[in-house]
Amino acid sequence: MPPESIVLVGLSGSGKSTVGPLVARLLGWDFIDTDQLIEAAAERTIPELFAEEGEARFREREQAALREAVGRRRAVVSTGGGAPTTPGGRAELAHGFTVWLVVSPARAAARLAENPGTPGRPLLAGDPQARLESLLDARRRWYELADAAVDVDYLSPEQAAEEIVRLWAESRGHTPRYGHENIEYGSWHVAATVQTPGAAYPIVVQPGVLDQLGGVCREAGLSGRAFVVSDTGVAPLFAHRAMAALASADFEAARFTIPAGEEQKNLGTVATVYDWLLGQRVERSDFVVCVGGGVVTDLAGFVAATTLRGIDFVHVPTTLLGMVDASVGGKTGVDHPMGKNLIGAFAQPRAVVIDPEVLKTLPERQRRAGWAEVVKHGLILDPVLVDDLERGAGDPLAMLSPALIGRSVAIKAEVVSEDEREAGRRTLLNYGHTIGHAIEAVTGYSTYLHGEAVAVGMHAAGLISVAMGLLSSDGLARQQRLITGYGLPDRAPGLDVDAVLAATASDKKVRAGRIKWVLLEEIGRATTRNDVPEEIVREAVATVLR
């Protein structure tokens, strides 16, 4: 059974008692300081215990405190610097996921000097730096037994905490990627955090959070004017609530509405939003709030990314597709007559605010289309999510589930954090999209919703996977049962095969004239191939267009 607690070890001054509560907050766990447990049980301070009983007896007390703390489920434990130095202490630590906070003696001594109010440490009497150097030499071999290590010399406590959470997730075989249900951000529930080399931001998933939008923006560090961009389908429903929520947090806000529809996702519409923003004398300290589905988040995010060479923006997706796909990952842009999303930029938002309650206003067809991306996330990366989706197929309430939305969002967030610019693993997120985008382009973005086209594209990609000897026929059948179980189409009859194949040539994944196909090896595991014969592609496309 994997450890159910995280235990921080390291020298005094490494920040265990500072970083520990931050890790606990990120995970929604308890924080326990073993020194506090010892003092509470003995009703004496650590220096008093050392003076009266000696170090050997103190280590016995410490072992008992470790047993109590590490044995708890869902706890982050801060230990004394000498905790791993005895066989009994090491035995108790073995029951948790131990992380060594690596700090240089000079940095640790400086930190201790900055906190003169901290209770005295008996083993650091005299010259703290010299004593820390000696202790590190003596303890290093025990610290190196930890499950993971984080060099904290030049990390903020917050950065160290985030790294520990990442290492914990990695140790669990990535299962927490869809299970961060307890992370808190201010007073809001965070399903996941995206962390790229240039940005880090929360994805808040919480019923009713639309009415707390202003507070989330303040928590994200935004302070300028807010410019809300929505469309004619969404603005009458939610733009006024977004404006009121921003005003309640003392933001000055203005609103602009674009026409609804994928056909509006073009440079002409971008120009109209530019004109409005510049006419409002937008400044670099201001930010855009994108309230709508994928068209709005893509287009308004692109506007923000390119206005004044880039201003901040916040996504407030109002469709399921927007929540689990378009709003997460920093892809912004518009369509071109030659293909979908061919003009754009990578730019990460400051926050993504998801209120599942707004989905109640969506037409059922729109909700079904959104499930295509959730299904895709399970098919390519998470067989457990597929199991849960199979159990929920046909259940209208499942479509409003914050838990399933949060899990799907967290899968994408993890991939985006690892591969921001689609140079590697992020390519897997395009499963079904090569042919799906081609179907959208051939039909002028007017016949099939994006999720519907992707569902058909996944059918074709599954057929190719089988033909390439990767996916079993049973695996393909299981995929198709899941797709149709959520009311999604598996075919786009009547379209011209040659036209769809020609449209795939404009796909962003074409390299040296060859398409990098995302295919399934099994349910929950995807791969990429650029050696798929044209006749296999043609047969798969012909099948889904019959």
N, C-alpha and C positions, 0 to 999 in steps of 0.2 A: 504494500500500500504506500503511495507516495506521501512525503511529509505534508502535514497540514499546518505547519507553522514556519515562519521565516525567522532565523536567529542571526543577529549581527554580532560579529566578534571583531576584535582589533584593539589597538592601543588606546589608552585614555587620550582624549583629544582628537580621535578620529571622527567623532560626530555621531556615535551610535544613538545617544539619547536625543539628538536633534533630528537625525534622518529617520529614525524608527517611527515616530509619530506620523511623519509625512507618508511613509510607505503604508502604514496602517490606514491613513485617510484615503489614499488612492485605492486601496483594496476593500475598504469598508470593514476592516478587521479591528480587533482589540490591540492595544499597545501595552506591553508589560516590561517594566524595568526590574531586573532581578535584584539590583542593589536596593530598590525600594521595598521589594518583598522581604529581603533579609532584614532590613531595618525595622519594618513593621512587625515581623515575627519576633525579633529579639528586643524590640523597644529600645534600641540603642543605635547610634550612628556607626557607620563603617569604621571611622578612625577609632571610636571607643572599643569596638569589637576587636580590632587588631591589637590595640594596646592591652586589653584585658585578657584576651584568649589566645592571641597569636595567629599566625597565618594558617597553620594546619587546621585549626578548628574553624576558622573562617571559610576555608575551602569546603569543609563538610556542610556548613550552612548553605554555601553557594550551590553545592550539588543538589541539595533538597529544593532550593528555589528554582534551579534549572528544571528539575523533574516536574515541578508544578507548572512552570510557565510553558516549557516546550511541549508538555503533554496536552495542552489546550489546543483545540481546533481553531483555525482562522485567527492566529495571533502573531504579531510581530514582536520579537523579544530582543531587548537590548541587554547585553551581558557585561560583566566586569572584564577588564583587560586580561585577567589571568584565568578566565573560565576554562579554556582548553588545555591548561597545563597539567591537570591531574587526570588519571585514568577514569575516575568517576565522572568528572566533568565532561570528558570527551564522549563517554558512553551516553550521557544525556543529550549532548549536542547532536549525536548521530540520529536522533529521532526527528530532527528538524532540517530544513533547508538552510544551511549555514552560508553566510556571506561575510567574507573578510573585507572590512573597510581599510584599505591600504593607505597609510599616511606616513610621510617622512617625520622623523623625530623633531626636526626643526619646525615644521608646520604644526605638528601637534602641540609642541611647547608654546608656540605663538598663540594658538587658539586658546589654550588653557590660561595664558596670561591675560587674554582679552576678557575672560570671565572670572574675575576675582571672587565673585559671589558663590562660585561652585564649591561644594563641600570638599575638604582636603582629601587627598589621596595618599594613603600611608606609604606607598612604595615610591613616591616621587619626591620625598623630602630631599632638600639640598638643591642641586642643580637639575631642574626637571629635564632639560634636553639631554644631558649626559645620562640620566637615569633611564629616559625613554630609549636612547640608543642601546643601552645595556639590556633593557627588557626586550627590545625587538630582536636582538641577537639571540637571546635565550628562548624566545617564544616563536620565532619565525617558523620553525618546523611544524609547530602545532597549528599556527594560523594557516599554513599552506595545505592543511588537510580539509579546509573549507570546500564546500561544493562550488563556490564561485567567489570571485574577487572583484572589487571595484576600487580603482585608484581615485581617491577623493581629494588629493592635494589641490587640484584646480577646478573642482566641480562645486557648484552651489549645492546646498542641501536638497533643493528641489530636483536638480539634475541627477544627483546621486540616487534619490528615491525613485525617480523614473527608470533609471538603469537597473535598479534592483528588481522592480516590477517586471521589466523586460526579461531579465535573467530567470526570474521565477516562472514566467510564462513559458520560456524556452525549456526549462527543466520539466515542465508538465507536458511536453510534446505538443505545445501550442494549443492545448485545450482552452486556456483562458482567453484565446482570441475572440471567442464568442460568449465568454462568460464573465465579463467585467460588470456584472449587474450591480455591484455595490460601490463602485467608485463614486465619490462625491466631488462636485465642483461648486464651491459656494454652498448653496442649499439645493443644488440641482443634481439630478441623476445623470451620470455620464456612462454611455455604453462603451466608449472607446476613446482613445487619444491618438491622433495622428502626430507623428514626430518625424520630420524630415530634416535634412541638413540645414535648411533655411527657415523652418517654421515648426511650431508645435501648437496644436489647438484641440479643444475638446469637442466631442459630438454628444450633445445633450439630448437624451430621448426620455421624454416625460409628458404624460397627459397634462394639458393645461399650460405648458411652459410658454406657449405663444404670448400669453398675457403677462409673462415675466421677462420678455425679450430685452427690455431696457436693463434690467438687473444683470442678465447674462453678459450684455455688451459692456457694462461697467466692470464686471468681474474679468472680462477679457482685456481690460486696459484701454478701451476705446474712450475718447473724450471729446471729439470734434462734433460737427453736425452730422446728422444721419439723413441719407438720401434713399428713400424707399423706392424700389423699382418693382412693379408687378405687371400683370396683364389684365385684359378686359374680362377674362373668365374668373380670375382669382381676386382681383382688387375689390369687387363689391362684397366679397365674403370675408376677407381677412386683412386687407390693407389698413382699414381703419383701426383694427385691433392692434396691429403692429405699431401704428402711429401713436395710439394711446399708451401702449406699453413703453415706448421710447420716451414719451412726454412724462410719464410717471417717474422715470429715472432722470428727469431734467435734461434730456437731450432735445435740442432744437431739431425738428424734422420736417422734411418736405417730401412730396410724393409725385411719381411719374408713372403713367400707365401706357404700356405698349399693346398693340393688337395681339390677341391670342392666336396660337397656331404655329406648327413647325415651319410653315412657309414664311413666317416672320423672322426666322432665325437667320438673318443675313446682314451684310454690311450696311445696307440702307437703314435698317432699324438701329444698328449700332450708331450710325451718324446722328439719328434723331435724339438718342440718349446723350451722346456727346454734347450736342447743341444745348440740351436742357441743363446738364451739369455745369458746363462752362458759363452758361447764362446765369446760373445761380452763384457764380464766383466760387466754385468749389476750391478747397485748399487741400494741401497734402495731409493735414491732420483730420480731415473729414473721412467718412466711410459710407459705403453703399450697403443697403440691406436688400437682398434679393429674395422676394417673397413670391413663390410660384413653383411650377414644375421644372422639369429639366431644361426647357427652352429658356425660361427666365434665369435660372441659376447659371447656365452656360453663357448666355448672352450678357447679362448684367455683370457677372464675374469677369468676363473679358473686357467689358467697358471699364470696370474698376482697375483691372490689371494694366490697362494702357492709358488711362487718364492721368495726366501729370506724371507720366512714367511709372504710375502705380500707386493707388491708394488702397486702404484696407477695405475689406468687405466681409459680410456675414451672410450665410445662407440660411434661409427659412423655407425648406422644401415643403410643398403642400400636396404632392402626389407620392404614392408609394415608390414609384420609379425614381423620383427625385430624391427621396429619403435614402434609399439603399444604394444608389448608384451615382447620379449626376452631381449631388452636392458634396460627395466625399472624394478627395484625391487631388483636387487642384487643377483638373482639366477644365479650361474655359475656352469658348470659341463659338464659331458660327459655321453654317453650311455654305457650300459653293455649288453652282450648277453642275460641277463635275463630280461632286461627292459630299458626303456628310462629314461635318466637323473637320474640314480640311484647313480652316483658318482659325488660329487660336494661340493660346499660350498656357504654360503651366504657371499657376498662381494659387497659393493656398489661402483659404479664408482664415479669419481670426477665430471663428467659431461656427459650428453648425447646430442649429436649434430645431429639433424635431418634435412636433406635437402630434402624436398618433390620432388624437381626437379629430383633427381636421379631415382625416380620411373619410369620416362619415358623410361628408358632403360630396364625395367623388361619385360619379356614375360607376356602376358595377364594372363596366368594360375597362375603365381606367384602372380600377383596383386590380382586376385580373392581369392586366398588362404589366403592372408593377411587380407581380409575383414572379415574372420571368427572370428578373435579376436575382431575386432571392433563391429561386431554384438553381440558377446558374452557379451562385456562390457555393451551394451545397455540392453540386455535381463536380466542381473542379477542385474543391479543397476540404470539404467537411462532410464525411459520410454520416456523422451523427445528426447534423442538421437535415440531411436527406431523410433519415429515419423519422424525425419529428415532423417534417413536412408531409410525409406519407400519412402519418396519423392524423394530420389536420386537414388533408385535402377535402374540399367540399364544405368546410366549416366556415361560414361567413365571419364569425367572430375571430377566427385565426388571422384574418386579414387586418385586424386592428390590434394585434398583439404587440405591445411594446417589447416583450422578451424576444420574439422572433425577429422583429425589426432591428433591435439592438444587436442580436447575434450576427445578423447578416451585415450590418454596418461595421461591426468589429472585425469581421473577416476581411472586408475591403480595407479598413484602416490599417490592419497589420501588413497587408501586402503593399499598400501605398507607402507606409513608413519604411519598408525595406527597399522599395524600388520606385522612387518618386516619378521618374521620367520614362517609365516603360522600357527600360533597357534590359530587363531580365524577367523576374517572376511576375511582374505586373501584367505582362502580355497574356497570361492565363485568363485574366478578367475579360478578354475579348472572345471567349468561347461563344460560338454562335453568331458573333457580330459581323464577320466578314460577309457572309451571305445575307444576314439580316439587314445590314446597311445597304447592300446591293438591291434587295427587294424594296426597301424604302425609296431609294433613288429612282428605280425604274418606275415606280408607281407615283412619283412626284410627291412623296411624303403625305399622301392624302387618303390612301386606302387602308394601310395597316398602321396601327400604333407601334411605337418603337419596341415595346415588349412583345407584341404579337409577332413582329418580323424576326426578333431575336429567337423566339420560340421555334419558328420554322427553321431558322438558321442552326439552332442546336440539333434539330432533327437531322439536317443535312450533315452537320459535323459528326454526329453520332454514326451515321451511315458510313462516312469516310473512315471513322475510327475502326469500325468493324471490317471494312474492306482492306484496311492496312494491317489487319491482324493484331490490333491493340485491344479493342473492346470486345467482349463476348456478346453474342446475340441476346442472351438473357439480360446483360447490362443495358443494352440499347432498349429492350422492351421495358425494363424498369424505368429508364429515363422517360420514355414516351408515356407510360402510365402516369408518371408524376406531372408531366407537362399538361396532358389533357385533363388530369384530375383537378387542376387549378383553372380549368376553363380556357386554356390557351390553344390556339390552332397549331396543328402539326404540318399543315400544307398551305401553299399559296397558289391554288389552281389557276390555270389560264395565262400565266405570265410566260414570256418568251425566254427560253433557256439561254439563247445566245446573248440576249440583252442583259440578263442577270450576270452571266459569266463576264461579259465586257465590263460591267459596273464594278466587279471585284478588282479590276486592275487599278482602280483609284483608291483601294484600301490602304490605310496608313501603314500596314504591316508588310507591304511589298518591299523586298530588298533585292536589288539586281534583277528585277523583273520576275521574281519568284515570291509567292505568298508564304508567309510563315503561318501555317495552320495550327490552331489550338485544338487538340484532340483529347479524347479520354482514353486512359489506360484501364481504368476501372471507375466505378462510382466513388467519387471523392478524391480522385487523383487524375490530374491533367498533365499534358506534356505539349511540346511544340515540335512541328516537323515542317521542313521546307522541301521535302522530296516526294510530295504526293503527286502521282501521275495525273495528267489532265483528264484521262478517260475516267478515272475514279471520281474526280470532282464533277465531271459532266453527268455521270450516271446518278450521283447523289442529288445534284440540283434538279435533274429531270424528274427524279422520284418525288421530290417535295413540291414540284410544280404541276404534277399531274392532277 
